[in-house]
Each structure stands twice: as structure tokens, then as C-alpha cells.
Amino acid sequence: MEAPQYVAARVQQALAEDGRTHELGIRVDIRGDQLFLRGQVSGAEQRERLGQVAHEAAPELRVHNEIKVVDFSEPGEDEHLD
């Protein structure tokens, strides 16, 4: 069986290089036969795509997608300090 750190590196590489995701900021942790994805993305669709790519990269593991969707909206008005 492949060492957990190598599996995690393979999954992280897949998340970064896959045309559906191109994501660098996701942490991948392996615990036994389980794979945990953690981090933040700007949309639910991206979250789902990351889970799918992780499953494809390590189909032997059970994927737990703990990625949070956050709102990266445009900033409001400029703040003026006197």
C-alpha cells in the first residue's frame, strides 16, 4: 500500500493540475482509508468538483469533503480616513 503522504501529494497535484479545478489552497489529510479535504472556495460547484477529482485520484479512499464555501464579494465603498 502507498504511504499516506504520497497519496496526499498525488491528490493535491490532481487538484492543482486538473482542468476542472486548478486549486492550490486545499489541504489533503489521509487517515487510514479516509481522505479529508479542507480549505475554502468561492462556490459550491467548485467544492463539488474538488471532491470528484479527489475521488478519481484516490478511488480506494472514502472522501470527506470538509471544504467551506465563502463569499468573496467585491469590496464596498472606499473608506476615507480624515
C-alpha positions as CSV (number, residue, x, y, z in Angstrom):
1,M,0.0,0.0,0.0
2,E,1.2,3.5,-0.9
3,A,2.3,5.7,2.1
4,P,-0.3,8.3,3.1
5,Q,1.9,11.3,2.4
6,Y,2.4,10.1,-1.2
7,V,-1.4,9.6,-1.6
8,A,-2.0,13.1,-0.2
9,A,0.6,14.6,-2.6
10,R,-0.9,12.8,-5.6
11,V,-4.4,14.1,-4.7
12,Q,-3.1,17.7,-4.2
13,Q,-1.3,17.5,-7.6
14,A,-4.5,16.3,-9.2
15,L,-6.5,19.2,-7.6
16,A,-3.9,21.7,-8.9
17,E,-3.5,20.3,-12.4
18,D,-7.0,19.1,-13.3
19,G,-8.7,21.4,-15.8
20,R,-11.9,21.4,-13.7
21,T,-10.3,22.6,-10.5
22,H,-6.9,24.3,-10.8
23,E,-6.9,24.7,-7.0
24,L,-3.8,25.1,-4.9
25,G,-5.2,26.1,-1.5
26,I,-6.8,22.8,-0.4
27,R,-5.3,20.7,2.4
28,V,-5.5,17.0,2.0
29,D,-5.2,14.7,5.0
30,I,-5.2,10.9,4.9
31,R,-6.3,8.9,8.0
32,G,-6.4,5.2,7.4
33,D,-8.8,4.6,4.5
34,Q,-10.3,8.1,4.7
35,L,-9.3,11.2,2.8
36,F,-10.2,14.7,4.2
37,L,-10.3,17.8,2.1
38,R,-10.2,21.1,4.0
39,G,-10.0,24.7,2.9
40,Q,-12.1,27.4,1.4
41,V,-13.5,28.0,-2.1
42,S,-15.8,30.7,-3.6
43,G,-18.6,28.4,-4.9
44,A,-20.5,25.1,-4.2
45,E,-19.8,23.9,-7.7
46,Q,-16.0,24.2,-7.2
47,R,-16.4,22.4,-3.9
48,E,-18.2,19.5,-5.6
49,R,-15.6,19.4,-8.4
50,L,-12.8,19.2,-5.9
51,G,-14.5,16.2,-4.2
52,Q,-14.9,14.5,-7.5
53,V,-11.3,15.0,-8.6
54,A,-10.1,13.8,-5.2
55,H,-12.2,10.6,-5.5
56,E,-10.8,10.0,-9.0
57,A,-7.2,10.4,-7.8
58,A,-7.7,8.1,-4.9
59,P,-10.7,5.9,-5.5
60,E,-9.7,3.4,-2.8
61,L,-10.3,6.0,-0.1
62,R,-13.5,7.4,1.3
63,V,-13.5,11.2,0.7
64,H,-14.8,13.6,3.3
65,N,-15.3,17.0,1.7
66,E,-15.0,19.5,4.5
67,I,-14.3,22.4,2.2
68,K,-16.2,25.6,3.2
69,V,-17.8,27.8,0.6
70,V,-17.2,31.5,1.4
71,D,-18.4,34.7,-0.2
72,F,-15.5,36.6,-1.9
73,S,-17.6,39.5,-2.9
74,E,-16.4,42.8,-4.2
75,P,-15.4,45.3,-1.6
76,G,-18.0,48.0,-0.8
77,E,-17.3,51.7,-0.9
78,D,-13.9,53.1,-0.3
79,E,-13.2,54.0,3.3
80,H,-12.0,57.6,3.7
81,L,-10.0,58.5,6.7
82,D,-9.6,62.1,7.7
